[in-house]
Each structure stands twice: as C-alpha cells, then as structure tokens.
C-alpha cells in the first residue's frame, strides 16, 4: 500500500529527526508527523519542510489517539535505543524500548488504516560470544549477549512485532536489523570509545567489527517507507575491521588489559560520564559480530554506499581526530587507567 500519511517515532534522535526532515520534503506524502518527548534539533526544525512535530510519549496509550485522529497509514518506529552513548537511566530506556513498542504496536493493531510498519531494530539481537556464528543471517537464532541488557530489549521488541504480524497479516512489516552506526554526527558507545586517547581492549582478543554509515541507515529507512519490502533485513556495510585496526586508523593508542580488569575499566569510564559500557557492548568488543547482507541487496534492493572502512574513515575525518603523539602523556593516562582499575577490583573483593 503506498504511504500517504506517515508517523515517525524517535524524531528527537539523529536518525529519526533526519528521516522526518527527508520525508517532510517529499511532495508525495499528504502529511508527515514526528513524535517524541523532546523536539528535533534546530537543524532538523529548519529544514523539515511540511512535516509536523507532536510532543507525545509512545509509552502513553494516547499514542493511539494520535494515530487514529491523523488517519496514519504508515508508522516508522525509530525510537528504539540499543546502546546509549553516555550514562543513562536503564529503567527509562527499557520502558521506551519495551513498553513504548507494546503501546505503539497495540495502536497499530487497533487502527484499520495502518497498512505499513517499519521497525528499526539492531543486529545486537544475535548476541556476541565465543560460540557465535562467524556470519549471522536473518534466520539465525536470536541470543542476546546478556539477560537484562539493551539487546534483550530488541529481542523482546521483535517478538511483539511478530505477534502483530500474526494478528494483522494485512500490514506490511519491515524489520531492519542495523549494525553499529557510525558517522561524523553519530554519538554512540563506539564513536566515544574510539575518540579516547588511550583505548582499552581485552588482552588476547581482536574482535571483527562491521559498521553502518548513518547516511546508509537513513537511505534504508526511507526506502522502506517508499517501497513494499516486507520481511527482516540485516543492514550493515560491506567488509570488516578488527578492533586493533580501527584503533590504529583512528590514531589512538591501544591499552590491552586482562579480561578480569575490563569490568573495572568500564565502571571507571561510566563513572567519569565518558562512555556507558554495558555487558552487551563489552562482549561485542571481545568477540565482534558480522552479519550477512545478501537479502538486503538482492531482495530489499539496496547496496550500502559506504564500506565499513570508508564509514570509519569518514567518522575520523568528520570528528577531526588526530593521532595522539605525546608519549609521556599517553604513558601517564595508561598508568592512571590501570591503577584505577586495579583499585576498583581490590575494593570489590
């Protein structure tokens, strides 16, 4: 069913906001509505065309009234968060991911006019571990890396989406399992991690990382709205980088630490409000994750314009990251990290 009146959630975020602006400037839509608890950034507000912003919380049942009153026929759920960049309230994020998704899907189910649903999910649903597959396909088992993390939310969310598909088979549902986003304007755990002057890694591990440029993610979301492509699709760039290669390309200095010290280092960075390392993210940096994108190119009809290496290089140049050359300063920072981690471990015993 061609989209006519579109509702986009999560427009206060970078990806949702840019999608709202792009759809708002497409004359093919009668109306484009963006909802979130916070308004989009000023750059989005200045170029959102005919799009409208409605301050609404998808955790509130009133979202159903917004959808029914506006006669929405296409819903894009871009409000999900898998790995917040900085320290965040776990409860609030889980409520948006899980409760918010339940409320939104219930509203879609009750509205006879909704005929298309696009969901931004995460490749984190596959987990990361020593026994993980070398390459995940869309048919791989969903095993989040931890039983209570943000990736677990994504697995629950997809379960609700499958339930809606059974109850409303007339709705075209597109689920996009996106890889780790990166780009000059992206603020995630990884972009903050690679900006550290001294980057801690796990001694003896060199994870394979597959990234996704934010512009490709935006293109895929837009294409899902404009076309009829039902199904689940892995969305990621071609190629991989090992963790050590990425650290060198960013001009950072790697600091391998014993596996047992990693939780203390993560706690230190979280306490300093620098990076919020969840258990899921730590396992990713241990074991890595790579997904197969054949279905994206052959069935969905999209080939990412950026490779993993090119996307990472664009992030480096866009952020203005320069090689860290002051050896004495680096040695001092490395020493402080190790001492703080060791102190934290001793205190925990």
C-alpha positions in Angstrom: 0.0 0.0 0.0 1.5 3.4 -1.0 2.3 5.6 2.0 0.2 8.8 2.3 0.2 9.8 6.0 3.4 8.8 7.8 4.2 8.9 11.5 7.8 8.7 12.7 8.8 8.0 16.3 12.0 9.0 17.9 12.5 12.2 16.0 14.4 13.7 18.8 17.3 11.4 17.9 19.6 12.0 15.0 18.3 9.2 12.7 14.6 9.8 13.4 15.0 13.5 13.0 16.8 13.3 9.7 14.2 10.9 8.4 11.4 13.3 9.4 13.1 16.1 7.5 13.6 14.0 4.4 10.0 12.7 4.3 8.7 16.2 5.1 10.3 17.5 1.9 8.8 14.7 -0.2 5.7 16.1 -2.0 4.4 12.5 -2.4 3.1 12.4 1.1 -0.1 14.2 2.2 1.2 14.5 5.8 4.3 13.6 7.9 4.1 13.6 11.7 7.1 13.2 14.0 6.6 12.2 17.7 8.9 12.2 20.6 9.1 13.6 24.2 11.7 16.1 23.0 11.7 18.1 19.8 14.2 17.5 16.9 17.4 19.5 16.9 17.4 23.0 15.4 19.0 21.9 12.1 16.1 19.4 11.6 13.4 22.0 12.5 14.9 24.4 10.0 14.6 22.0 7.1 11.7 19.7 7.9 9.5 21.1 5.1 5.8 20.3 5.6 6.5 17.8 8.4 4.9 18.4 11.8 6.3 17.7 15.3 3.9 16.4 18.0 5.2 16.1 21.5 4.0 12.7 22.5 5.3 9.7 24.6 4.8 6.3 22.9 4.7 4.8 26.4 1.4 6.6 26.9 -1.8 4.9 25.4 -2.7 8.4 24.0 -0.3 7.5 21.1 -3.3 5.5 19.7 -5.3 8.7 19.6 -2.6 10.5 17.6 -2.5 7.6 15.0 -6.3 7.3 14.7 -7.0 11.1 14.6 -4.5 11.8 11.9 -5.5 8.7 9.9 -2.0 7.5 9.8 -1.4 4.6 7.3 2.4 4.2 7.7 4.3 4.0 11.0 8.1 4.2 11.3 9.4 3.1 14.7 12.8 4.7 15.0 12.7 5.4 18.8 14.5 2.2 19.9 17.8 2.5 21.7 20.3 -0.3 21.9 23.5 1.2 23.3 23.2 4.7 24.8 26.4 6.7 24.3 26.7 8.1 27.8 25.4 7.0 31.2 21.6 6.8 31.0 18.8 5.6 33.2 18.3 1.9 32.4 14.7 1.9 33.5 13.7 4.8 31.3 15.3 3.3 28.2 13.8 -0.1 28.8 10.4 1.5 29.1 10.7 3.2 25.8 12.1 0.1 24.1 9.7 -2.4 25.5 6.6 -0.6 26.9 6.7 2.0 24.2 6.9 -0.6 21.5 4.0 -2.5 23.0 1.8 0.7 23.2 2.7 1.7 19.6 2.0 -1.8 18.1 -1.3 -2.0 20.0 -2.3 1.3 18.5 -1.3 0.0 15.0 -3.3 -3.2 15.6 -6.5 -1.2 16.5 -6.2 1.2 13.6 -7.8 -0.2 10.4 -6.0 2.4 8.3 -2.4 1.4 9.3 -1.1 -0.8 6.4 2.7 -0.5 6.8 5.1 -0.7 9.7 8.9 -0.1 9.5 10.9 -1.0 12.6 14.5 0.0 13.3 15.9 -3.0 15.2 19.5 -3.9 15.9 22.0 -6.7 14.9 22.7 -6.9 18.6 19.8 -9.4 18.8 22.2 -12.1 17.6 24.5 -11.6 20.6 28.2 -12.0 20.7 30.2 -14.8 22.2 32.9 -17.4 21.8 30.5 -19.8 20.1 28.7 -17.3 17.9 28.4 -17.9 14.2 31.1 -16.3 12.0 28.4 -14.6 10.0 24.8 -14.2 11.1 21.9 -14.4 8.6 18.3 -13.3 9.2 17.4 -16.8 10.1 20.0 -17.2 12.8 18.8 -17.7 16.4 18.4 -14.6 18.5 20.6 -14.8 21.5 21.3 -11.5 23.3 24.7 -11.2 25.0 23.1 -10.7 28.4 19.8 -11.5 30.0 19.0 -7.9 31.0 20.7 -5.6 28.6 19.6 -3.3 25.8 20.0 -6.1 23.2 17.5 -8.2 25.2 15.0 -5.3 24.7 15.5 -5.6 21.0 14.7 -9.3 21.1 11.6 -8.7 23.1 10.6 -5.9 20.7 10.9 -8.1 17.7 8.7 -10.7 19.5 6.0 -8.1 19.7 6.4 -7.3 16.1 6.0 -10.9 15.1 2.8 -11.1 17.3 1.4 -8.1 15.4 2.2 -9.8 12.1 0.2 -12.8 13.1 -2.8 -10.7 14.3 -2.7 -8.3 11.4 -1.4 -10.1 8.3 -2.6 -7.3 6.1 0.1 -4.9 7.5 3.3 -4.8 5.5 6.0 -5.1 8.2 9.7 -4.3 7.5 12.2 -5.1 10.3 15.7 -3.6 9.8 18.5 -5.1 12.0 21.0 -2.3 11.8 24.7 -2.8 12.5 26.6 -0.3 14.7 26.0 3.2 13.4 29.0 5.4 12.7 29.5 8.8 11.1 30.7 12.4 11.8 27.5 13.3 13.7 26.7 10.0 15.4 27.0 9.8 19.2 27.2 6.2 20.3 29.3 4.0 22.5 31.7 3.1 19.7 32.2 6.7 18.5 33.0 7.8 22.0 35.2 4.7 22.6 37.4 5.3 19.5 37.8 9.0 20.5 39.5 8.1 23.7 43.2 9.0 23.6 44.1 5.6 25.2 41.6 2.9 24.1 41.3 -0.1 26.5 40.9 -3.5 24.8 40.8 -7.1 26.1 44.2 -8.8 26.2 44.2 -11.7 23.7 41.1 -10.6 21.8 40.8 -8.8 18.5 37.1 -8.5 17.6 35.8 -8.2 14.0 33.6 -5.1 13.7 31.1 -4.4 10.9 29.7 -0.9 10.8 26.9 1.1 9.1 27.2 4.7 8.0 24.4 6.8 9.3 23.6 8.0 5.7 23.1 4.4 4.6 20.8 3.8 7.6 18.8 6.8 6.6 18.5 5.7 3.0 17.3 2.3 4.0 14.6 3.6 6.3 13.4 6.0 3.6 13.4 3.2 1.0 11.3 1.0 3.4 8.7 3.7 3.5 8.6 4.3 -0.2 8.5 0.7 -1.3 6.8 -2.6 -0.3 9.5 -4.8 1.2 8.1 -7.0 3.9 10.5 -9.1 5.9 13.5 -9.0 8.1 16.7 -7.5 6.7 20.3 -7.2 8.1 21.6 -3.7 7.4 25.3 -3.2 7.5 28.3 -2.1 5.3 30.5 -4.5 3.3 33.8 -5.5 4.9 35.1 -5.6 8.4 37.7 -4.0 10.6 39.4 -5.7 13.5 39.4 -3.7 16.7 43.1 -3.2 16.6 43.0 -2.0 13.0 40.2 0.5 13.9 42.2 1.9 16.9 45.3 2.4 14.7 43.2 4.1 11.9 41.8 6.5 14.5 45.3 7.4 15.6 44.6 6.1 19.1 46.8 4.0 21.4 45.6 0.6 22.4 45.8 -0.4 26.0 45.3 -4.2 26.3 44.1 -5.1 29.8 43.4 -8.6 31.3 39.8 -9.8 30.9 39.2 -9.7 34.6 40.0 -6.0 34.7 37.6 -5.0 32.0 34.5 -4.5 34.2 36.5 -2.2 36.4 37.7 -0.1 33.5 34.2 0.0 32.1 32.9 1.2 35.5 35.6 3.8 35.6 34.7 5.2 32.2 31.0 5.1 33.1 31.6 6.9 36.5 33.5 9.6 34.6 30.4 10.0 32.4 32.6 9.3 29.3 31.2 6.1 27.9 28.4 3.8 29.1 29.7 0.3 28.5 27.0 -2.3 29.0 27.7 -6.0 29.3 26.5 -6.4 25.7 29.0 -3.8 24.4 31.9 -5.4 26.3 31.1 -8.7 24.7 31.0 -7.1 21.3 34.5 -5.7 21.8 35.6 -9.2 22.9 34.1 -11.3 20.1 32.8 -9.0 17.4 29.8 -9.5 15.2 29.4 -9.8 11.4 26.1 -10.2 9.5 25.2 -11.4 6.0 23.6 -8.6 3.9 22.6 -10.7 0.8 18.9 -10.3 1.5 19.4 -6.5 1.8 21.0 -6.2 -1.7 19.0 -8.9 -3.5 15.5 -8.7 -2.0 15.3 -5.3 -0.4 17.2 -3.8 -3.4 19.8 -1.6 -1.6 23.5 -1.7 -1.6 25.2 0.4 1.1 27.3 3.2 -0.5 29.9 3.1 2.4 32.1 0.2 3.2 33.0 -0.4 6.9 36.5 1.1 6.3 35.2 4.1 4.4 32.5 4.7 7.0 35.0 4.6 9.8 37.4 6.9 7.9 34.6 9.4 7.4 33.9 9.3 11.1 37.6 10.0 11.8 37.8 12.9 9.4 34.4 14.3 10.3 35.3 14.3 14.0 38.7 15.8 13.4 40.5 13.0 15.2 44.3 13.4 15.0 46.9 10.9 16.0 47.9 11.0 19.6 51.7 11.6 19.7 52.6 12.7 23.2 54.2 9.6 24.5 54.7 10.9 28.1 51.1 11.9 28.4 49.9 8.6 27.0 52.0 6.7 29.5 50.6 8.7 32.3 47.0 8.2 31.1 47.6 4.5 30.7 49.1 4.2 34.2 46.1 6.0 35.7 43.6 3.7 34.0 45.4 0.6 35.2 45.8 1.8 38.7 42.2 2.9 38.9 41.0 -0.5 37.5 43.2 -2.4 40.0 41.9 -0.3 42.9 38.4 -0.9 41.8 39.0 -4.7 41.7 40.6 -4.7 45.1 37.7 -2.8 46.6 35.2 -5.2 45.1 36.8 -8.2 46.8 
